[in-house]
């Protein structure tokens, strides 16, 4: 579940291994580029962490962020993961 914290939507996904985490990140990169809304993320081995906010709205959470969060969840559903 995404959490709203400090004007950001936050979520961490934990995958089986680095290859699955990286494949997921590639999927998200294509989605984010199509939406022209690029997330802050960090990756360490099998973990991918996100913090979403909208720069043009003063780094606040907007509908754009909720839409991207839903798309990220949909992409993650193709992989076994923990959050």
WOBELUR-V154193 format. One record per backbone hydrogen bond with DSSP energy under -0.5 kcal/mol. CO is the residue of the C=O (numbers start at 0). NH is the residue of the N-H. Records with the same first field share a line. If there is no record, write none. Layout:
CO=NH / NH
//
This chain:
2=4 / 9
4=7
7=4 / 9
8=51
9=2
10=49
12=14 / 47
13=81
16=20
17=21
18=22
19=23
20=24
21=25
22=26
23=27
24=28
25=29
26=30
27=31
28=32
29=33
30=34
31=35 / 36
32=35
36=38
38=40
39=50
41=48
43=45 / 46
45=14
46=43
47=12
48=41
49=10
50=39
51=8
52=54
53=56 / 58 / 59
54=57
59=53
61=64 / 65
62=66
63=67
64=68
65=69
66=70
67=71
68=72
69=73
70=74
71=75
72=76
74=77
75=78
79=15
81=13
//
